[in-house]
Amino acid sequence: MKKIPIIPVPVDEAELALFEERKKIYMRSQKGWFQSWRWVLVFFTQILFYGSAWLSWNDRQAVLFDLVNRKFYIFGLVLWPQDFIYLAVLLVISALSLFLFTAIAGRLFCGYACPQTVYTEIFMWVEAKIEGDRNARMKLDQAPMSAHKFRRKFTKHLAWLAIALWTGFTFVGYFSPIQTLASEVFSFSLGPWETFWFLFYAFATYGNAGFMREQVCKYMCPYARFQSAMFDKDTLIVTYDTERGEPRGARNKKIDFKAEGLGSCVDCGICVQVCPTGIDIRQGLQYECIACGACIDGCDQVMDKMGYERGLIRYTTEHALAEKMTKEAMWKRVFRLRTLIYGAILGLIILVAAVSLAYRVPLKVDVIRDRAMPKITEVGATENVYRLQIMNTQEVARNFHISVKGVPGAIIVNEAQVSIKAATSMAFPVRVRIPAGAAPVGSSRIRFVISDSENADVSVTEKAVFLVPK
């Protein structure tokens, strides 16, 4: 059989590249108004995250999501699985807040409060303190391995690991009492699930903030892909004023750049060097932009040195830029009908949720009729047995009185008073008896009334069915 020769076909190398090779970004540090706000948010979010787990409330951890016992403590509020509706409301509030903030000013959450942004900022600060500024870090990475390089790299990664492990420990501390967790860590007696989540969250923090950084924002975060659908021409975005800046070029600050036919941009590249995702904002808005404002601070510093007016790169809208609007006119269009509707719906949901929580009855009752056939007593009375589960959601022990209504003469045969400990649930049988002839054969509607013996306002009524046999 004749062999068919295989002729290699030349393939363009660009066609073989399935993804762009990552180029490490050496972010240049800078100071400015937006950078200051970023650090304010870093301190606020981390004090809240690391500190809340150690707060105490009523001799317990103030914020604890006790999955084992299915109780969720948020300061004075105790939530049970039956309160799942509040989680749904929280998710709706979060989604509407995202829509509102994005419609007003783009990716504000990404630039200032996203955990990926916050921890990347912390890790880069540690890196700069140990390895030096941007030029020093580039020089260190290009240098061959030496004792000096190894010492700096080792110290940096050790600091990163310490932050990551503390973050993982704190995260688990919201689901397992953190003081008990601390003693278990030091005695090497952590449970398997606690160990897994402790190390997993630490590893995720170390990897995402230390190595992946902008890759998470560019490729892993879905918000980067669909955020443009929530923008319009009246959304505040980080924008380069092309009309004012072009044509760009280097120059001496003493010359009249307009007479030379130049724009305000000196083509220094500072806006690219300070960008945490490594984009050039002068090429227009890109999905990688997290709206952190670092390029604005960097450009403003250059404008100050050159003696030019600030705002070559600034937060503005497409309409404001095209129509040369004043700030007052721009802000009027920012708070347009769309954002006002988002804000009104969001405010209404928050108000309803707050009122619902404020007036929530701290008592939950479930009634299940026993499957056994009704019992007929010697005097002809009928008895049905029910299983009552009462949840005391308050953090103090309560005494509850049980009564039954709906059928004349219906009484509770066994104990009608029950004591339930703080934030616990108790299930017990209840026997209900009605006199002979008080109800027709078949089923009749009855109501169990469970009320707090000390507070008449705390009362719950549950429906049930009473069966009378033929």
Buried (B, 14 or more C-beta within 10 A) or exposed (E): EEEEEEEEEEEEEEEEEEEEEBEEBBBBBBEBEBBEBBBEBBEEBBEEBBEBBBEEBBEBBBBBBBEEEEBBBBEEBBBBEEBEEBEEBEEBBEEBBBBBBBBBBBBBBBBBBBBBBBBBBBBBEBBBEBBBEBEEBBEBEEEEEEEEBEEBBEBBBEBBBEBBBEBBBBBBBBBBBBEEBEEBBEEEEBEEEBBEBBBEBBBBBBBBBBEBBBBBBBBEBEBBEEBEEBBEEBBBBBBBBBEBBBEBEEBEEEEEBEEEEBBBBBBBEBBBBBBBBBBEBBEEBEBBBBBBBBBBBBBBBBBEEBEBEEBBBBBBBBBBBEEEBEEEEBBEBBEBEBBEEBBEBBEEBBEEBEEEEEEBEBBBBEBEBEEEEBEEEEEEBBBBBBEBEBBBBBBEEBEBBBBBEBBEEBBBEEEEEBEBEBBEBBEBEBBBBBBEEBBEEEEBEBBBBBBBEEEEEBBBEBEBBBBBEE
